[in-house]
Amino acid sequence: MKIIKKIDETLTEVQVLIYAPNELVFSSLAEKIDERISFATVEGIIFLQRRELLYIKAQKNYLELGTEKKVYKMCSPLYQLEKRLGKKFIRVSRSFLINFDRLEKLNTDIFLGINAHVGNIKVPVSKAYLKNINAKISEIERGEI
């Protein structure tokens, strides 16, 4: 890999231009660059890798950020975090986003309805939002992801 540095003091944000031999190499590198995210939680600012985040749950005025090791709380509307996290996170109900890359299985339960398993957590899937999961699966089957 070759890195070329150019300082431009007129820029208001960092711009990265990637030349890659194919889409797969580009996607892999772009994900690594954009992997770490900061969150202002009630405990202070934390940094997480996108893949560490399993789910986000809206609970009254707070959001729960669920990882395999810990659950963090922050104050923010769910829709803002949904935009910030990008396409890898999909809404599965009014109050839940899941990391689609960490989705292990979907199952149905006579009493609880449809559940998405992310890590060791069961997240309820609303029938109204099941289309989001189906659309993401279709994208994968068509090779768009």
PEGI-V654570 format. One record per residue. RES is the residue in three letters. PSI is psi in radians with two decimals (none if undefined). Layout:
RES,PSI ; RES,PSI
//
This chain:
MET,2.51 ; LYS,2.26 ; ILE,2.24 ; ILE,2.19 ; LYS,2.36 ; LYS,2.10 ; ILE,2.20 ; ASP,1.80 ; GLU,-0.14 ; THR,-0.24 ; LEU,2.51 ; THR,-0.22 ; GLU,2.83 ; VAL,2.39 ; GLN,2.37 ; VAL,2.22 ; LEU,2.19 ; ILE,2.17 ; TYR,2.15 ; ALA,2.65 ; PRO,-0.40 ; ASN,3.00 ; GLU,-0.66 ; LEU,-0.81 ; VAL,-0.75 ; PHE,-0.88 ; SER,-0.76 ; SER,-0.81 ; LEU,-0.74 ; ALA,-0.69 ; GLU,-0.68 ; LYS,-0.66 ; ILE,-0.71 ; ASP,0.42 ; GLU,-0.73 ; ARG,2.36 ; ILE,2.50 ; SER,2.55 ; PHE,2.34 ; ALA,1.68 ; THR,3.07 ; VAL,-0.35 ; GLU,-0.17 ; GLY,-3.04 ; ILE,2.25 ; ILE,2.76 ; PHE,2.24 ; LEU,2.58 ; GLN,2.51 ; ARG,-0.70 ; ARG,-0.35 ; GLU,-0.53 ; LEU,2.07 ; LEU,-0.83 ; TYR,2.86 ; ILE,2.25 ; LYS,2.20 ; ALA,2.27 ; GLN,1.74 ; LYS,-2.06 ; ASN,0.03 ; TYR,2.82 ; LEU,2.45 ; GLU,2.21 ; LEU,1.92 ; GLY,2.17 ; THR,3.07 ; GLU,-0.51 ; LYS,-0.58 ; LYS,2.77 ; VAL,2.20 ; TYR,2.65 ; LYS,2.43 ; MET,2.80 ; CYS,1.92 ; SER,2.59 ; PRO,2.51 ; LEU,-0.68 ; TYR,-0.59 ; GLN,-0.75 ; LEU,-0.60 ; GLU,-0.77 ; LYS,-0.73 ; ARG,-0.59 ; LEU,-0.45 ; GLY,-2.87 ; LYS,-0.34 ; LYS,-0.33 ; PHE,2.26 ; ILE,2.60 ; ARG,2.26 ; VAL,-0.14 ; SER,3.11 ; ARG,-0.54 ; SER,0.12 ; PHE,2.39 ; LEU,2.53 ; ILE,2.69 ; ASN,1.88 ; PHE,-0.55 ; ASP,-0.38 ; ARG,0.03 ; LEU,2.11 ; GLU,-0.70 ; LYS,2.83 ; LEU,2.44 ; ASN,2.86 ; THR,2.56 ; ASP,2.38 ; ILE,-0.68 ; PHE,-0.65 ; LEU,-0.13 ; GLY,-2.51 ; ILE,2.38 ; ASN,2.47 ; ALA,2.32 ; HIS,1.98 ; VAL,2.07 ; GLY,-2.32 ; ASN,0.38 ; ILE,2.41 ; LYS,2.14 ; VAL,2.24 ; PRO,2.40 ; VAL,2.17 ; SER,2.50 ; LYS,-0.61 ; ALA,-0.50 ; TYR,0.00 ; LEU,-0.51 ; LYS,-0.54 ; ASN,-0.72 ; ILE,-0.77 ; ASN,-0.69 ; ALA,-0.72 ; LYS,-0.69 ; ILE,-0.72 ; SER,-0.69 ; GLU,-0.74 ; ILE,-0.79 ; GLU,-0.58 ; ARG,-0.10 ; GLY,0.39 ; GLU,-0.19 ; ILE,none
//
